[in-house]
Each structure stands twice: as structure tokens, then as C-alpha cells.
Amino acid sequence: MTRYTKIKHVAAGLLQSFVSRNNDVGGFWALGVLYCEVGATGDVCHLNLLDGTAASSTANGELVAKNYAAFLRSALLAKGMAPGDLEEASVHVQFNASLPDRAIDVCYHGDPFVCTVALRPACGKEARMQTAGRCLFNHVGRFSRRAVH
């Protein structure tokens, strides 16, 4: 498998894991928590996975960034690469995104978002994966928490 194919595979896995309902913070869906935190500051969440930081510098944003920085390291090692092979590794989420009608299945509730994962090696082609979905603010008491052990 070529290096670009490996990086693209890691980016796809990272994206699917990030938007998954199993991505949680304290038992709540991480995207709902992040949406609630950044909603007042412009509806954008940007995570740098190389150093595990969040541009919004919220407590939960930093936690999610650190978790996914570790996820990235594991995924790269599984493909025979190291984090030092990348110049950029980021997750960018645009909440309240303007999408064409019917871009997201109507059975989903909430405001549309677009999530983009970008992995750029020091030399080579950037792997960029993107998906769209819907997300609601995580209001305390509105949603039940996932059982956390």
C-alpha cells in the first residue's frame, strides 16, 4: 500500500470515529458538547491533533483534541508511520453549515455540520476527508448520559 493510501485510510478512520455517537465526553456525544461550547463564539471548532490543542481553548475541546491526538498516533503506528511524518493533522467542524437541500437524511435532527479531517505529510499529497451531519446543542437534562464505567 502506498504512503498516500495509508494516510488516506487513517484520515477516513479518524473522521468516522470523530462523528460517531461513540465519541463522547463525560457520557455525552462530543459533537453536541463542542457545539454547545463554541456556539456563542462563531460555530467553528478546530482541533490540532499534532499537539492536542483546540483553537477554541475550551476544557472539553482540549480533552477531545488530546483523545484524538492519541487516536492518530495509534492509527499511524498501525500503518507503520510516526506522527513526525506529518506536518499537519487537524479536525475542523463547521456547525450551522449551509448545505444543499436533502444533503443529509431528513430523519436526523438538529443543525447541519460539516466535519473535515486533513492529514498532510512533510512530503507528499494531503489526505482530506469530509462528511456532513446534524447536531443539537447538548443541553443538560435534555439528553440522557451514556453509561460511563
Secondary structure, 3 states (H helix, E strand, C coil): CCHHHHHHHHHHHHHHHHHCCCCEECCEEHHHHHHHHHHHHCCEEEEECCCCEECCCCHHHHHHHHHHHHHHHHHHHHCCCCHHHEEEEEEEEEECCCCCCCCCCCCCCCEEEEEEEEEEECCCCCEEEEEEEEECCCCCCCCCCCCCC
